[in-house]
Amino acid sequence: MASIEFRNAVGKVYFDGGMTHDGKLIKKSKSYRGIAEGVTADSLYIALTQLAQLSEYPLIGAERVETADIMN
């Protein structure tokens, strides 16, 4: 039977970098590596929004990107 084994996770925050001449949103992002496997959504959200306050750009969103191995 196959199983999924956690490898790593990255927290990403997205910022509003302004608008292009065409009126499209410029998205800027910052990644934070080494996110623990068992971290709660609330804890991760609080940490990422606190880190985002260090940026000159307004926060527009955050996500967790997880990598895992599928083992047989």
SEKOLVEX-616189 format. One line per 3 residues: number of its first residue (from 1); their letters; for each residue x, y, z of C-alpha. Coordinates in nm, 2 decimals, always signed. Example, Ala and Ser with C-alpha at 12.3 -4.5 7.8 and 13.67 -1.06 7.14 Angstrom:
! residues 2
1 = as = +1.23:-0.45:+0.78; +1.37:-0.11:+0.71
***
This chain:
! residues 72
1 = mas = +0.00:+0.00:+0.00; +0.14:+0.35:-0.09; +0.18:+0.62:+0.17
4 = ief = +0.26:+0.99:+0.16; +0.56:+1.11:+0.36; +0.60:+1.49:+0.44
7 = rna = +0.92:+1.64:+0.30; +0.90:+2.01:+0.36; +0.66:+2.32:+0.36
10 = vgk = +0.70:+2.68:+0.26; +0.49:+2.97:+0.37; +0.44:+3.23:+0.09
13 = vyf = +0.30:+3.58:+0.13; +0.17:+3.79:-0.16; +0.18:+4.16:-0.18
16 = dgg = +0.02:+4.43:-0.39; +0.30:+4.58:-0.60; +0.09:+4.83:-0.78
19 = mth = -0.06:+4.83:-1.13; +0.08:+4.79:-1.47; +0.01:+5.04:-1.75
22 = dgk = -0.26:+4.80:-1.86; -0.43:+4.81:-1.52; -0.32:+4.46:-1.41
25 = lik = -0.21:+4.39:-1.06; +0.16:+4.34:-1.00; +0.20:+4.06:-0.74
28 = ksk = +0.51:+4.04:-0.54; +0.59:+3.74:-0.32; +0.82:+3.63:-0.04
31 = syr = +0.88:+3.27:+0.07; +0.97:+3.14:+0.41; +1.11:+2.79:+0.42
34 = gia = +1.13:+2.54:+0.71; +0.77:+2.55:+0.81; +0.70:+2.26:+1.06
37 = egv = +0.48:+1.97:+0.95; +0.24:+2.00:+1.24; +0.20:+2.38:+1.25
40 = tad = -0.17:+2.49:+1.28; -0.33:+2.71:+1.02; -0.39:+2.99:+1.28
43 = sly = -0.03:+2.99:+1.40; +0.11:+3.00:+1.04; -0.13:+3.28:+0.95
46 = ial = -0.03:+3.49:+1.25; +0.34:+3.43:+1.17; +0.31:+3.51:+0.80
49 = tql = +0.10:+3.83:+0.86; +0.35:+3.95:+1.12; +0.64:+3.90:+0.88
52 = aql = +0.44:+4.07:+0.61; +0.43:+4.38:+0.82; +0.80:+4.43:+0.76
55 = sey = +0.73:+4.49:+0.39; +0.66:+4.82:+0.23; +0.38:+4.66:+0.02
58 = pli = +0.03:+4.58:+0.14; -0.04:+4.21:+0.20; -0.30:+4.05:-0.03
61 = gae = -0.27:+3.68:+0.07; -0.08:+3.39:+0.21; -0.04:+3.02:+0.14
64 = rve = +0.13:+2.71:+0.25; +0.30:+2.50:-0.01; +0.38:+2.15:+0.10
67 = tad = +0.60:+1.89:-0.07; +0.56:+1.52:+0.01; +0.70:+1.19:-0.13
70 = imn = +0.47:+0.91:-0.23; +0.62:+0.59:-0.11; +0.53:+0.23:-0.20
***
